[in-house]
Amino acid sequence: MSVLARSVGNAFRNKVRTAAVVAVLAVAIGLALAMLVANQAVGAKVQELNASVGTVLTVNPAGGQGFDGGGEPLTAEQAGTAAAVPNVSSVVGTSSLRLRNATEAAAQSTAGTQAGGPQGAPGGGQSQNQGTATVTTSLTAAIDAGTLGGRNQAANGTTGTSGTATAQPARSLPITATGIGAEVDSTGKALGITQGNGLGDYTAESTNALLGTTLAEKNGLGVGSTFSINDRTFTVAGLFDSGTTFGNNALYVTLPTAQGLAELPGELSSMIVTVNSMENVDSAKTALQAALGTDKADVTQGQRNLETAVSSLDSVKNISLIAFLAALGTAGLIILLIMVMLVRERRREIGVLKAIGAPNRTIGLQFVLEALVVVAMGSVVGAAVASFASGGIASALISSSSTTTTAASTGRGVGGGAAGFPGGGSGMPGQGGPFGGASQLLTSVTASASPGVIAAGIAAVFGVAIIGALIPALLTARIRPIEVLRGE
């Protein structure tokens, strides 16, 4: 009988014990593989955050943030100045608009005129980056005002010349429209276009637009559909998904188009500056602020408060690695104890084999192969366990990390994303807590048990199994056949 056949037969000699050992090993191996998958997933997310967020600087007008605050608008000349700063790899200008439904805007305008107030924005005011024109659209916002919106609208009533209060018509939330100079979002990442194509020529006025998925669904639009902004007809070139309902209540057009709609040619609401590496971010930020002037622009690191989140994710990554090693060590210890017990039980068998001339190497190989047979069965079950448990374990680790980081970040305010962008740090509602609109990045860690990761984990398990089986295999060399046979 060959060594392999004898090893397989020995592995099933005591079926109850083998089943128990396989079950225990499956739990340990499954936990080890799940932790390895979680470690890989968190590591990939950390790299993504560092690459997409850590090198982005946001430039806003000095004293301005989003649709609020003072300051003078940025210009194309300042964008050229920013592009000339050392270590700056790209500069993308933006122009942000707030679109009102045309029917609602007309009703509001009529009510405002009857109350003696100027036409335009609610309460007679205008957003700082929309010129003197009210920008209207045929689109209907995808988000209802709700209770908070109703309270704000109630506070926006005006008083006419007769002194009697005139209630303003009900308003829905505005739609965020952003003119961009490249196909990026507020974090400098490529737009997540789910259908269709980009805007095409970002340096020229066009009638193409990218709509958020919820906004398109609300208005029954798809790729190729048309809608209007003011008196211009636009075509839906593509749909994007920002990851949040509020962020998807938005649309993108080219920068020149947005400037034309706002009747503010050459002006920018903000600039997204990408630095060539994380190591140069601080120096580039200082140089950029000096080049633009503290009285002209405010330079902030995009989503700065995500540094705490990244640090927390690093801790999760380390914890998952330690847990993987601990589970791997546990599996190795189980194998070691089982094989030591088997060597002790089979002293007589080993003595007989050595007496008839079997070398220690052959006997040791038999025990190693027997251990590998048991480990192989445990790995199959463990891989199945890991494929189902890895997602839940990763989510639990990330949720715990996010909760801790959120508590530590309370009171720091919303992150400084690009003003007016979906998910940006413009102080608008629905931005997702202290991480701003990028909070979905932290909770979007996808832990999938890929074949490569599982294969690497099983290879590590087999390595530990071989080490755990070699120790008792070496003990067979100490068994002297004459002592064993004398005792029989």
Wavefront OBJ file of the C-alpha trace (Angstrom):
o trace
v 0.000 0.000 0.000
v 1.382 3.437 -0.902
v 2.099 6.091 1.724
v -0.647 8.346 0.352
v -3.281 5.618 0.424
v -2.287 4.644 3.971
v -2.444 8.326 5.052
v -5.945 8.789 3.600
v -7.113 5.577 5.250
v -5.652 6.612 8.618
v -7.396 9.988 8.376
v -10.761 8.189 8.375
v -9.839 5.466 10.843
v -11.883 7.142 13.572
v -14.686 8.898 11.694
v -16.245 10.611 14.716
v -12.938 12.129 15.813
v -12.090 13.133 12.255
v -15.457 14.871 11.848
v -14.950 16.752 15.122
v -11.425 17.830 14.130
v -12.619 18.945 10.682
v -15.434 20.981 12.281
v -13.064 22.753 14.680
v -10.530 23.371 11.923
v -13.285 24.679 9.624
v -14.230 27.317 12.186
v -10.615 28.394 12.695
v -9.789 28.344 8.986
v -13.054 30.087 8.075
v -12.347 32.854 10.570
v -8.784 33.196 9.293
v -9.932 33.457 5.675
v -12.716 35.910 6.548
v -10.242 38.134 8.359
v -7.857 37.944 5.418
v -10.632 38.984 3.026
v -11.615 41.852 5.344
v -7.973 42.914 5.574
v -7.632 43.018 1.799
v -10.916 44.929 1.391
v -10.038 47.554 4.001
v -6.532 47.912 2.574
v -7.969 48.555 -0.888
v -10.381 51.150 0.524
v -7.560 52.944 2.358
v -5.573 53.147 -0.871
v -8.630 54.457 -2.693
v -9.275 57.162 -0.098
v -5.633 58.207 -0.005
v -5.455 58.384 -3.782
v -8.762 60.135 -4.411
v -9.150 62.381 -1.371
v -5.768 62.888 0.227
v -4.276 64.785 -2.747
v -7.222 67.108 -3.461
v -7.329 70.763 -2.412
v -10.454 72.904 -2.691
v -10.275 76.618 -3.435
v -13.298 78.775 -2.559
v -13.725 82.560 -2.655
v -12.382 84.117 0.537
v -15.196 84.185 3.089
v -17.509 82.104 0.900
v -18.673 78.517 1.237
v -21.163 76.919 -1.093
v -24.115 79.241 -1.656
v -23.449 81.210 1.545
v -20.899 83.738 2.755
v -19.207 86.709 1.164
v -16.081 87.115 -0.908
v -15.354 87.872 -4.527
v -15.847 85.127 -7.138
v -12.851 83.274 -8.495
v -11.704 83.814 -12.074
v -10.137 81.854 -14.916
v -6.951 83.871 -14.409
v -6.718 82.572 -10.845
v -7.150 79.040 -12.164
v -4.109 79.635 -14.375
v -2.178 80.945 -11.363
v -3.110 77.834 -9.386
v -2.019 75.545 -12.220
v 1.452 77.147 -12.176
v 2.047 76.318 -8.493
v 4.735 73.620 -8.028
v 3.477 70.047 -7.516
v -0.022 70.896 -8.790
v -0.984 68.336 -11.424
v -4.436 69.614 -12.417
v -6.936 72.398 -11.740
v -10.644 71.967 -12.467
v -12.924 74.993 -12.278
v -16.572 74.717 -11.225
v -19.607 76.957 -11.420
v -22.513 76.076 -9.146
v -26.164 76.919 -9.700
v -29.397 76.290 -7.862
v -32.191 75.445 -10.238
v -35.832 76.075 -9.364
v -38.776 74.393 -11.028
v -40.133 76.889 -13.550
v -43.748 76.581 -12.386
v -42.810 77.041 -8.719
v -40.490 79.942 -9.552
v -43.261 81.730 -11.412
v -45.634 81.332 -8.456
v -42.965 82.547 -6.048
v -42.181 85.510 -8.266
v -45.848 86.497 -8.379
v -46.183 86.172 -4.616
v -43.013 88.157 -4.083
v -44.218 90.972 -6.334
v -47.576 91.140 -4.582
v -45.788 91.313 -1.238
v -43.600 94.181 -2.367
v -40.390 92.190 -2.442
v -37.989 91.885 -5.375
v -38.197 88.952 -7.680
v -35.560 86.258 -7.615
v -34.395 84.105 -4.797
v -36.574 83.424 -1.740
v -36.891 86.509 0.407
v -35.676 88.787 -2.375
v -32.064 87.604 -2.257
v -29.878 86.004 -4.903
v -27.254 83.312 -4.564
v -23.801 84.820 -4.847
v -22.937 82.837 -7.971
v -26.129 83.165 -9.989
v -25.940 86.742 -11.198
v -29.215 88.611 -11.462
v -31.171 85.893 -13.217
v -33.376 83.269 -11.660
v -32.316 79.957 -13.211
v -35.344 77.764 -13.783
v -35.795 74.282 -15.174
v -38.538 71.970 -16.304
v -37.170 69.351 -13.906
v -38.832 68.546 -10.603
v -36.573 67.968 -7.596
v -36.206 64.340 -6.563
v -36.372 65.176 -2.844
v -39.443 66.530 -1.064
v -39.006 69.422 1.323
v -40.228 67.367 4.291
v -40.706 68.702 7.809
v -37.458 70.672 7.947
v -38.067 72.171 4.524
v -41.590 73.115 5.567
v -40.293 74.921 8.650
v -37.782 76.850 6.576
v -40.449 77.801 4.064
v -42.745 79.000 6.861
v -39.962 81.275 8.065
v -39.591 82.769 4.573
v -42.932 84.575 4.500
v -42.782 88.241 3.472
v -44.650 91.300 4.647
v -46.363 93.479 2.057
v -46.742 97.270 2.018
v -50.001 97.001 3.970
v -48.174 95.325 6.839
v -50.020 92.044 6.485
v -47.967 88.862 6.187
v -48.209 87.072 2.872
v -47.396 83.388 2.950
v -44.984 82.236 0.291
v -46.021 79.371 -1.995
v -44.782 75.922 -1.020
v -41.286 75.283 -2.325
v -39.487 72.070 -3.128
v -35.763 71.709 -2.634
v -33.608 73.299 -5.334
v -31.681 71.157 -7.794
v -27.912 71.515 -7.677
v -26.397 72.167 -11.092
v -22.628 72.206 -11.436
v -20.599 73.336 -14.393
v -17.316 71.449 -14.543
v -14.163 71.676 -16.611
v -13.373 67.954 -16.508
v -15.102 64.667 -15.781
v -14.521 64.627 -12.011
v -16.601 64.934 -8.861
v -15.940 66.933 -5.702
v -13.179 64.571 -4.521
v -11.288 64.706 -7.795
v -12.435 61.193 -8.736
v -13.929 60.326 -12.087
v -17.696 60.684 -12.144
v -19.505 57.418 -11.512
v -21.406 57.345 -14.795
v -23.763 54.364 -14.782
v -25.360 54.887 -18.208
v -24.462 56.844 -21.301
v -21.346 58.957 -21.806
v -19.632 62.064 -20.487
v -20.289 65.628 -21.564
v -17.744 65.582 -24.385
v -15.961 68.909 -24.913
v -15.696 70.426 -21.442
v -14.126 73.638 -22.763
v -17.114 74.673 -24.876
v -20.764 75.446 -24.291
v -22.976 72.480 -25.041
v -26.514 71.291 -24.470
v -25.488 67.952 -22.956
v -26.059 67.194 -19.286
v -25.370 64.439 -16.781
v -28.255 63.711 -14.388
v -28.226 61.984 -11.025
v -30.070 58.685 -11.024
v -32.783 59.781 -8.578
v -33.374 63.059 -10.416
v -33.691 61.223 -13.730
v -36.060 58.644 -12.214
v -38.227 61.344 -10.640
v -38.662 63.048 -14.014
v -38.913 59.859 -16.065
v -35.795 60.659 -18.073
v -33.123 58.438 -19.566
v -30.137 58.748 -21.849
v -31.247 60.727 -24.916
v -34.187 62.419 -23.152
v -34.508 66.193 -23.137
v -35.400 68.866 -20.577
v -35.033 72.624 -20.347
v -33.034 75.113 -18.290
v -34.337 78.638 -18.797
v -35.158 78.700 -22.507
v -32.545 76.145 -23.617
v -33.203 72.491 -24.341
v -30.673 70.031 -22.918
v -30.102 66.376 -23.776
v -29.306 63.744 -21.139
v -25.892 62.417 -22.206
v -25.493 60.125 -19.201
v -26.615 59.220 -15.691
v -24.355 59.199 -12.639
v -24.589 57.782 -9.128
v -22.892 59.751 -6.347
v -23.921 57.251 -3.676
v -26.479 59.455 -1.873
v -30.046 60.533 -2.634
v -29.184 64.182 -2.053
v -26.121 63.957 -4.252
v -28.202 62.426 -7.034
v -30.672 65.325 -6.929
v -28.211 67.141 -9.138
v -26.926 67.541 -12.658
v -23.687 68.464 -14.405
v -23.120 70.623 -17.465
v -19.921 71.988 -18.955
v -18.321 74.954 -17.204
v -18.939 77.468 -20.050
v -22.576 76.373 -20.204
v -23.102 76.970 -16.475
v -21.381 80.360 -16.690
v -23.687 81.302 -19.546
v -26.799 80.205 -17.645
v -25.712 82.247 -14.615
v -24.879 85.227 -16.857
v -21.461 85.328 -15.204
v -18.907 84.509 -17.918
v -15.406 83.783 -16.678
v -16.387 83.419 -13.016
v -15.834 80.293 -10.931
v -17.583 79.091 -7.795
v -14.637 76.956 -6.749
v -11.578 75.125 -8.009
v -10.541 71.502 -7.448
v -6.760 71.312 -7.295
v -5.054 67.917 -7.457
v -1.519 67.592 -6.071
v 0.893 65.055 -7.562
v 1.448 63.173 -4.269
v 0.293 63.144 -0.649
v 3.787 64.135 0.505
v 3.480 67.455 -1.354
v -0.044 68.364 -0.227
v 0.940 70.614 2.683
v 3.626 72.485 0.765
v 1.352 72.867 -2.264
v -1.443 74.169 -0.067
v 0.839 76.814 1.443
v 2.189 77.834 -1.969
v -1.306 77.933 -3.457
v -2.629 80.149 -0.681
v 0.328 82.517 -1.106
v -0.096 82.663 -4.889
v -3.829 83.416 -4.749
v -3.779 85.634 -1.651
v -5.558 85.140 1.647
v -7.926 88.007 0.818
v -8.957 86.405 -2.466
v -9.283 82.688 -1.799
v -9.591 80.091 0.934
v -7.607 76.904 0.300
v -8.676 73.791 2.200
v -7.753 70.172 1.885
v -10.661 68.290 0.349
v -12.442 66.148 2.932
v -9.704 66.885 5.484
v -11.599 65.196 8.283
v -11.398 61.901 6.402
v -7.837 61.637 7.715
v -9.350 60.459 10.998
v -11.452 57.944 9.122
v -8.446 56.652 7.185
v -6.514 56.325 10.423
v -9.433 54.384 11.899
v -9.547 52.127 8.846
v -5.825 51.502 9.251
v -6.565 50.293 12.779
v -9.271 47.973 11.421
v -6.791 46.655 8.871
v -4.253 45.916 11.612
v -6.881 44.266 13.795
v -8.029 42.030 10.942
v -4.412 41.051 10.209
v -3.796 40.171 13.853
v -7.039 38.181 13.943
v -5.997 36.333 10.775
v -2.635 35.395 12.294
v -4.290 34.368 15.563
v -6.809 32.135 13.776
v -4.014 30.699 11.646
v -1.969 29.969 14.757
v -4.999 28.347 16.382
v -5.413 26.036 13.403
v -1.723 25.137 13.588
v -1.967 24.425 17.325
v -5.003 22.174 16.778
v -3.114 20.206 14.154
v -0.047 19.920 16.399
v -2.048 18.592 19.360
v -3.995 16.126 17.214
v -0.862 14.762 15.556
v 1.005 14.431 18.885
v -1.960 12.462 20.184
v -1.941 10.235 17.092
v 1.778 9.554 17.395
v 1.297 8.484 20.996
v -1.629 6.242 20.082
v 0.281 4.555 17.269
v 3.569 3.865 18.994
v 3.138 0.124 18.487
v 2.290 0.591 14.800
v 5.284 2.878 14.330
v 7.540 0.391 16.122
v 6.412 -2.442 13.870
v 6.969 -0.372 10.731
v 10.462 0.576 11.863
v 11.205 -3.036 12.790
v 10.420 -4.187 9.244
v 12.681 -1.524 7.786
v 10.464 1.510 7.178
v 12.639 4.662 7.350
v 11.753 7.578 9.625
v 11.247 9.766 6.545
v 8.476 7.528 5.208
v 6.746 7.296 8.573
v 6.982 11.063 9.097
v 5.613 11.717 5.590
v 2.656 9.478 6.394
v 1.678 11.670 9.362
v 2.210 14.895 7.388
v -0.027 13.657 4.572
v -2.648 12.537 7.066
v -2.671 16.018 8.583
v -2.961 17.607 5.132
v -5.956 15.397 4.290
v -7.768 16.612 7.402
v -6.734 20.223 6.744
v -7.934 19.988 3.136
v -11.403 18.959 4.301
v -11.404 21.713 6.928
v -10.288 24.251 4.298
v -13.159 23.375 1.972
v -15.703 23.910 4.729
v -13.795 26.949 6.025
v -13.746 28.579 2.577
v -17.522 28.169 2.385
v -17.868 29.729 5.828
v -15.589 32.611 4.845
v -17.517 33.318 1.637
v -20.682 33.885 3.682
v -19.154 35.485 6.785
v -16.481 37.789 5.341
v -18.960 40.476 4.253
v -20.663 40.569 7.646
v -17.375 40.605 9.536
v -15.991 43.427 7.374
v -19.210 45.425 7.776
v -19.141 44.955 11.553
v -15.524 46.106 11.726
v -16.179 49.118 9.489
v -19.379 50.045 11.349
v -17.532 49.941 14.650
v -14.746 52.040 13.176
v -17.141 54.569 11.637
v -19.097 54.905 14.899
v -15.918 55.562 16.859
v -14.643 58.060 14.313
v -17.994 59.840 14.124
v -18.019 60.278 17.890
v -14.476 61.638 17.788
v -15.396 64.018 14.958
v -18.527 65.492 16.555
v -18.438 69.260 16.505
v -15.895 69.543 13.701
v -18.486 70.385 11.080
v -18.948 69.195 7.563
v -15.846 68.512 5.521
v -14.580 70.968 2.964
v -15.629 69.362 -0.247
v -16.078 71.435 -3.371
v -18.847 73.950 -3.009
v -22.103 73.081 -4.597
v -21.071 69.572 -5.587
v -23.156 66.588 -4.757
v -21.607 65.299 -1.602
v -19.382 68.322 -1.241
v -18.841 70.293 1.922
v -21.188 73.119 1.126
v -23.074 72.903 4.350
v -26.227 71.734 2.632
v -28.537 69.255 4.283
v -28.211 65.572 3.733
v -24.429 65.524 3.554
v -24.078 62.484 5.737
v -22.710 63.588 9.106
v -19.230 64.703 10.047
v -17.615 63.147 6.997
v -19.700 65.224 4.617
v -20.867 63.698 1.359
v -17.912 61.301 1.319
v -19.209 59.328 4.279
v -20.513 56.723 1.850
v -16.891 55.989 0.923
v -16.319 54.616 4.417
v -19.346 52.371 4.378
v -18.899 51.161 0.812
v -16.139 48.669 1.614
v -16.912 45.566 -0.423
v -15.491 42.362 1.037
v -15.669 39.683 -1.633
v -14.033 36.306 -1.134
v -12.056 36.368 -4.372
v -10.370 33.138 -5.496
v -6.935 34.741 -5.237
v -7.380 35.782 -1.601
v -8.914 32.433 -0.638
v -6.077 30.567 -2.394
v -3.479 32.660 -0.570
v -5.185 32.020 2.759
v -5.452 28.275 2.178
v -1.789 28.167 1.139
v -0.906 29.808 4.455
v -3.086 27.266 6.289
v -1.344 24.370 4.549
v 2.032 25.864 5.445
v 1.074 26.024 9.098
v -0.349 22.483 8.880
v 2.930 21.137 7.539
v 4.847 22.815 10.345
v 2.374 21.526 12.930
v 2.612 17.972 11.550
v 6.415 17.921 11.227
v 6.975 18.211 14.975
v 5.115 14.977 15.850
v 6.562 13.375 12.713
v 10.039 14.024 14.095
v 8.997 12.370 17.335
v 8.713 9.088 15.444
v 12.494 9.016 15.135
v 12.744 8.699 18.932
v 10.615 5.568 19.019
v 12.869 2.515 19.311
v 11.276 -0.660 17.907
v 12.893 -2.936 20.525
v 11.313 -0.931 23.401
v 7.880 -1.020 21.774
v 8.055 -4.742 20.995
v 9.439 -5.600 24.417
v 6.367 -4.058 25.970
v 4.032 -6.223 23.879
l 1 2 3 4 5 6 7 8 9 10 11 12 13 14 15 16 17 18 19 20 21 22 23 24 25 26 27 28 29 30 31 32 33 34 35 36 37 38 39 40 41 42 43 44 45 46 47 48 49 50 51 52 53 54 55 56 57 58 59 60 61 62 63 64 65 66 67 68 69 70 71 72 73 74 75 76 77 78 79 80 81 82 83 84 85 86 87 88 89 90 91 92 93 94 95 96 97 98 99 100 101 102 103 104 105 106 107 108 109 110 111 112 113 114 115 116 117 118 119 120 121 122 123 124 125 126 127 128 129 130 131 132 133 134 135 136 137 138 139 140 141 142 143 144 145 146 147 148 149 150 151 152 153 154 155 156 157 158 159 160 161 162 163 164 165 166 167 168 169 170 171 172 173 174 175 176 177 178 179 180 181 182 183 184 185 186 187 188 189 190 191 192 193 194 195 196 197 198 199 200 201 202 203 204 205 206 207 208 209 210 211 212 213 214 215 216 217 218 219 220 221 222 223 224 225 226 227 228 229 230 231 232 233 234 235 236 237 238 239 240 241 242 243 244 245 246 247 248 249 250 251 252 253 254 255 256 257 258 259 260 261 262 263 264 265 266 267 268 269 270 271 272 273 274 275 276 277 278 279 280 281 282 283 284 285 286 287 288 289 290 291 292 293 294 295 296 297 298 299 300 301 302 303 304 305 306 307 308 309 310 311 312 313 314 315 316 317 318 319 320 321 322 323 324 325 326 327 328 329 330 331 332 333 334 335 336 337 338 339 340 341 342 343 344 345 346 347 348 349 350 351 352 353 354 355 356 357 358 359 360 361 362 363 364 365 366 367 368 369 370 371 372 373 374 375 376 377 378 379 380 381 382 383 384 385 386 387 388 389 390 391 392 393 394 395 396 397 398 399 400 401 402 403 404 405 406 407 408 409 410 411 412 413 414 415 416 417 418 419 420 421 422 423 424 425 426 427 428 429 430 431 432 433 434 435 436 437 438 439 440 441 442 443 444 445 446 447 448 449 450 451 452 453 454 455 456 457 458 459 460 461 462 463 464 465 466 467 468 469 470 471 472 473 474 475 476 477 478 479 480 481 482 483 484 485 486 487 488
